């Protein structure tokens, strides 16, 4: 099946699922853009409540809580992936998750109308839960509805929507727009719109055939789901594949959160998945995404140069993510990811050298342009694979029953990494300055070596073949007997 053969029904299922990631990119960007205005709002509220002007330290602490609470919510939401996926199905879980988004939007509006700072913080936490749960459920649903030869690109479209929404927010939601104080909270609560769009479209799509066949044991509904997704009456190949897959699953060790760490069949791919998530969250690019404005301001960029560089970074992030989607099923996950990670290492070195030279008065006149090139190159390297492929491979490395548990752990770990980066970056930067990127460089290099040694290629491999990367299937063996390749 090629892109030319994509039918409208399958496209509807993919797009209506992927639109859930808009919340991730949007809330990353919108909170950063509104940072100063939200700080002014906090100052006004605290001044009215305490009858005195709050200190800068007090305001900074509150802003830090508002930022961190989003990541804590993401950890909780992603940790609930297994429960929602196993009880409601991936599609059912995604639909119910939009109720959480409605609650978050309500908190944002109430906080602004009633001037309750606490409600705003609660809203940030709830939207974090929503985004975390989406980041666990959506890739699972996309993997289970996609034809084998399109599985990688289908899952990657979820990341494209996140990148696209982040980039649009960076370009269009400028600080000047947010300075209209009476409007900023509308931008923050605007995330409710993708939720309505998702409910309106996804409700027409079928549940994951894997969930219907294996969990609910309903062969007739499974056949109907495949006919809808393939837009064809001939689904015999899909049904036979699923029957064989179910038979294979019966020969594997029981899955639980405990066995995810205790059994090598699950532990080995989990270590790989966690390492891939670490490359994504601990790279220099994540710091650039969070703190690009302050980084460029410290380097002596003018306001126009900051806006221009941010726009270029956003454009290249979208373009390279699209390139990743187009080539992931051709070049393969492993090759593309290693190329991307190698690019991150080299461009982090490039950025460090340029930022170091920018301190020299003789080259400072030209250094801003070179720094902008380094930032754009770093962004392009990230979009080419590091920002996309971890979600794809994490879903592919695990069989249907283990996938929700593994996604819960891996994505929760990703949110934890993001939280730690946000908490420690400012104090570390205070002591190390630009050499903070040396820490990212060391981590990226070590993870590159690890991936070179242990990351398998899962492109075009069916679920049974991927299982056999970590487990020898013996038709006569008990599920408790385990032989690791």
Secondary structure as UniProt FT lines:
FT   HELIX           3..5
FT   HELIX           8..18
FT   HELIX           19..21
FT   HELIX           22..33
FT   HELIX           35..50
FT   HELIX           56..79
FT   HELIX           81..88
FT   HELIX           90..114
FT   HELIX           117..145
FT   HELIX           148..150
FT   HELIX           151..172
FT   HELIX           175..178
FT   TURN            181..183
FT   HELIX           184..189
FT   TURN            190..191
FT   HELIX           192..202
FT   TURN            203..204
FT   HELIX           209..210
FT   HELIX           211..215
FT   HELIX           219..230
FT   HELIX           236..249
FT   TURN            250..251
FT   HELIX           257..262
FT   HELIX           264..281
FT   HELIX           284..298
FT   TURN            299..300
FT   HELIX           303..327
FT   TURN            328..331
FT   HELIX           333..357
FT   TURN            358..359
FT   HELIX           361..381
FT   HELIX           382..386
FT   TURN            387..388
FT   HELIX           389..396
FT   HELIX           400..432
FT   HELIX           433..435
FT   HELIX           436..454
FT   TURN            459..460
FT   HELIX           463..467
FT   TURN            468..470
FT   TURN            475..476
FT   TURN            479..480
//
